[in-house]
Amino acid sequence: MIEYVFGKLVDIETQYIVMDVNGMGYQIYCPNPYRFQSQVEQTIRVYTYQYVREDILRLYGFESKKERALFEKLLNVSGIGPKGALAILATGEPEHVVHAIEEEDEAFLVKFPGVGKKTARQIILDLKGKLDDFAPNLFNQGKEVLQVKKGKIENQALEEAFEALQALGYVERELKKVRPVLEKDDMTTDAYIKKALQLLLKV
């Protein structure tokens, strides 16, 4: 297993980041790639999980070992694949997920793309009481307030945020409900994604 990738962050896409390590570009899928927006062209360390199946070989990346560990636990739940686990972690606040599991809050869990009632119940059955290490405030280390310029006519950051949310599995019908609220704010792509996810979980 590849423990981490240490190199220059050279590109950010809606589903993954690209890191240059000694001239080799690594494509690393992340819960929210735009968390790394302020670190483009910087040398960073990303903790990774190597996912291997007959038809796929893919690297998944995380800001911390704790976040990666929760991703691995979610993968062990029947009905949860990498895409579903990334969508659950994309809010950047996994402690809320842990709280929902411990409190058996199925209504909260089914709001994530690809998580139905059966899967939510399975998550609770498999993980409740096994997440003691995931205390609050352990997932927000090293976060920075990002500053980027926005176009006055077209909000590029907002459009990038919606592209990323669609990549996580949210459909246009769901996104239309939160768009009017988001359009009132002037934020970075990462901030739009976080706020949109918070709103979607309340719908």
C-alpha positions as CSV (number, residue, x, y, z in Angstrom):
1,M,0.0,0.0,0.0
2,I,1.2,3.5,-0.8
3,E,1.1,5.4,2.6
4,Y,1.3,8.9,1.1
5,V,2.3,10.9,-1.9
6,F,4.7,13.8,-1.4
7,G,5.2,16.1,-4.3
8,K,4.0,19.2,-6.1
9,L,0.3,19.8,-6.6
10,V,0.0,20.8,-10.3
11,D,-3.7,20.5,-11.1
12,I,-7.2,20.2,-9.6
13,E,-10.2,18.6,-11.3
14,T,-13.7,18.1,-10.1
15,Q,-13.0,14.6,-8.8
16,Y,-9.2,14.4,-8.4
17,I,-5.9,16.3,-8.0
18,V,-2.7,15.7,-9.9
19,M,0.6,15.6,-8.1
20,D,4.0,15.6,-9.7
21,V,6.5,13.4,-8.0
22,N,10.0,13.3,-9.7
23,G,8.4,13.9,-13.1
24,M,5.6,11.4,-12.7
25,G,2.0,12.6,-12.4
26,Y,-0.2,10.9,-9.9
27,Q,-4.0,11.2,-10.3
28,I,-5.5,11.1,-6.8
29,Y,-9.2,11.0,-6.2
30,C,-10.3,13.1,-3.2
31,P,-13.6,13.7,-1.2
32,N,-13.3,17.4,-2.2
33,P,-10.3,18.2,-4.4
34,Y,-10.9,22.0,-4.0
35,R,-9.8,21.8,-0.4
36,F,-6.3,21.9,-1.9
37,Q,-7.0,25.0,-4.0
38,S,-4.7,27.2,-2.1
39,Q,-1.8,24.8,-2.4
40,V,-1.5,24.6,-6.2
41,E,2.2,24.6,-7.3
42,Q,3.2,23.9,-3.7
43,T,4.9,20.7,-2.4
44,I,2.4,18.8,-0.2
45,R,1.8,15.4,1.5
46,V,-1.4,13.6,0.7
47,Y,-2.3,10.4,2.6
48,T,-3.5,7.7,0.2
49,Y,-5.5,4.6,-0.1
50,Q,-4.8,2.3,-3.0
51,Y,-7.9,0.7,-4.3
52,V,-7.4,-2.4,-6.5
53,R,-10.1,-4.4,-8.3
54,E,-10.0,-6.6,-11.4
55,D,-11.1,-3.6,-13.6
56,I,-9.7,-0.7,-11.7
57,L,-6.5,0.6,-10.0
58,R,-7.0,4.0,-8.3
59,L,-5.5,6.2,-5.6
60,Y,-7.7,8.0,-3.2
61,G,-6.2,10.9,-1.2
62,F,-6.9,12.6,2.1
63,E,-5.6,15.5,4.2
64,S,-5.2,13.3,7.3
65,K,-4.7,9.7,8.4
66,K,-7.9,10.0,10.4
67,E,-10.0,10.9,7.4
68,R,-8.4,8.0,5.5
69,A,-9.2,5.6,8.3
70,L,-12.9,6.6,8.3
71,F,-12.9,6.1,4.5
72,E,-11.5,2.6,5.0
73,K,-14.2,1.8,7.6
74,L,-16.9,3.0,5.3
75,L,-15.6,0.8,2.5
76,N,-16.0,-2.2,4.8
77,V,-19.8,-1.6,4.9
78,S,-21.8,-3.6,2.5
79,G,-23.3,-1.4,-0.2
80,I,-20.7,1.4,0.2
81,G,-18.1,1.8,-2.6
82,P,-15.3,4.4,-3.0
83,K,-17.6,6.9,-4.7
84,G,-20.2,6.7,-1.9
85,A,-17.5,6.9,0.8
86,L,-16.0,10.0,-0.8
87,A,-19.4,11.7,-1.0
88,I,-20.0,11.1,2.7
89,L,-16.6,12.6,3.5
90,A,-16.9,15.5,1.1
91,T,-18.4,17.9,3.7
92,G,-15.0,18.1,5.4
93,E,-16.8,17.4,8.7
94,P,-16.7,13.6,9.3
95,E,-17.5,14.1,13.0
96,H,-21.1,14.8,11.9
97,V,-21.2,11.4,10.2
98,V,-19.7,9.7,13.2
99,H,-22.4,11.4,15.4
100,A,-25.2,10.3,13.1
101,I,-23.9,6.7,13.2
102,E,-23.6,6.7,17.0
103,E,-27.1,8.2,17.4
104,E,-28.6,5.9,14.7
105,D,-29.7,8.9,12.7
106,E,-30.7,7.2,9.4
107,A,-32.5,10.4,8.2
108,F,-29.1,12.2,8.1
109,L,-27.2,9.4,6.4
110,V,-29.8,8.8,3.6
111,K,-29.2,12.4,2.4
112,F,-25.8,11.4,0.9
113,P,-25.9,10.3,-2.8
114,G,-26.2,6.5,-3.1
115,V,-27.2,5.9,0.5
116,G,-30.7,4.5,0.9
117,K,-32.4,3.3,4.0
118,K,-31.0,-0.2,3.7
119,T,-27.4,1.1,3.3
120,A,-27.8,3.7,6.2
121,R,-29.0,0.9,8.5
122,Q,-26.0,-1.2,7.4
123,I,-23.6,1.6,8.1
124,I,-25.0,1.9,11.6
125,L,-25.0,-1.8,12.3
126,D,-21.4,-2.2,11.1
127,L,-19.8,0.9,12.6
128,K,-21.7,2.0,15.7
129,G,-19.5,1.7,18.7
130,K,-16.4,1.2,16.6
131,L,-15.5,4.9,15.9
132,D,-14.2,6.0,19.3
133,D,-11.0,7.3,17.7
134,F,-12.9,9.8,15.6
135,A,-13.4,12.6,18.1
136,P,-14.6,16.0,16.9
137,N,-12.1,18.6,15.8
138,L,-9.6,16.0,14.4
139,F,-10.6,16.6,10.8
140,N,-10.1,20.3,10.4
141,Q,-6.3,20.6,11.0
142,G,-4.4,22.6,8.5
143,K,-7.5,24.1,6.8
144,E,-6.9,27.6,5.4
145,V,-9.2,30.4,4.4
146,L,-8.8,30.6,0.6
147,Q,-8.8,33.8,-1.3
148,V,-9.5,33.7,-5.0
149,K,-10.9,36.3,-7.5
150,K,-14.4,35.8,-8.8
151,G,-15.8,37.0,-12.2
152,K,-18.5,39.6,-11.8
153,I,-20.6,38.2,-14.6
154,E,-20.2,34.5,-14.1
155,N,-19.3,33.0,-10.8
156,Q,-16.8,30.4,-11.9
157,A,-16.2,29.1,-8.3
158,L,-19.9,28.4,-7.9
159,E,-20.0,26.5,-11.3
160,E,-17.0,24.5,-10.3
161,A,-18.6,23.6,-7.0
162,F,-21.7,22.3,-8.8
163,E,-19.6,20.3,-11.2
164,A,-17.9,18.7,-8.2
165,L,-21.2,18.0,-6.5
166,Q,-22.5,16.3,-9.6
167,A,-19.3,14.2,-9.7
168,L,-20.2,13.1,-6.1
169,G,-23.6,11.9,-7.3
170,Y,-26.0,14.9,-6.6
171,V,-28.5,15.5,-9.4
172,E,-29.6,18.8,-11.0
173,R,-33.0,18.7,-9.2
174,E,-31.3,18.6,-5.8
175,L,-28.8,21.3,-6.7
176,K,-31.4,23.7,-8.0
177,K,-32.9,23.8,-4.5
178,V,-29.7,25.2,-3.0
179,R,-28.5,27.4,-5.9
180,P,-30.5,30.5,-4.9
181,V,-29.0,30.4,-1.4
182,L,-25.4,30.0,-2.6
183,E,-25.7,32.8,-5.2
184,K,-26.1,35.3,-2.4
185,D,-22.6,34.6,-1.2
186,D,-19.2,35.3,-2.7
187,M,-17.0,32.4,-1.7
188,T,-14.3,30.0,-2.9
189,T,-15.1,26.8,-4.7
190,D,-14.3,24.8,-1.5
191,A,-16.5,27.0,0.6
192,Y,-19.4,26.7,-1.8
193,I,-19.1,22.9,-1.8
194,K,-19.1,22.8,2.0
195,K,-22.1,25.1,2.3
196,A,-24.0,23.3,-0.4
197,L,-23.4,19.9,1.3
198,Q,-24.6,21.3,4.6
199,L,-27.8,22.6,2.9
200,L,-28.4,19.4,1.0
201,L,-28.2,17.4,4.2
202,K,-30.9,19.7,5.7
203,V,-33.3,19.4,2.7
